[in-house]
Amino acid sequence: MTPVPEMVDFIVHRLVQHPDDVVIETTDDGEGSRIQLKVHAEDMGRVIGRSGRTAKALRTLVSTAAGKAGAPVLLDIVE
């Protein structure tokens, strides 16, 4: 497993107003990993950002970190 979920946890906890409601679930499917990020409803706007900029930046960081680790990782932000 890559250190990517820990990085996502570190970043998201600093973005949100309700850090106790952050849930990160990781699944492996053999070809790579999928990270599902769940936050408090009031924090969705902070995580997604204006026009999705924050979510895009977070996904870029995840793909860069995963690329260095050698396995693809996808980030899903779910309600």
SULKA-V762510 format. One record per backbone hydrogen bond with DSSP energy under -0.5 kcal/mol. NH is the residue of the N-H (numbers start at 1). CO is the residue of the C=O. Records with the same first field share a line. If there is no record, write none. Layout:
NH: CO + CO
This chain:
5: 2
7: 3
8: 4
9: 5
10: 6
11: 7
12: 8
13: 9
14: 10 + 11
15: 11 + 12
16: 12
21: 18
22: 19
23: 38
25: 23 + 36
27: 34
29: 32
33: 72
34: 27
35: 74
36: 25 + 34
37: 35 + 76
38: 23 + 36
39: 78
43: 40
44: 40 + 41
47: 43
48: 44
49: 45
52: 49
53: 50
54: 48
55: 48
56: 52
57: 53
58: 54
59: 55
60: 56
61: 57
62: 58
63: 59
64: 60
65: 61
66: 62
67: 63
68: 64
69: 65
70: 66
71: 66
72: 31
74: 33
76: 35 + 74
78: 37 + 76
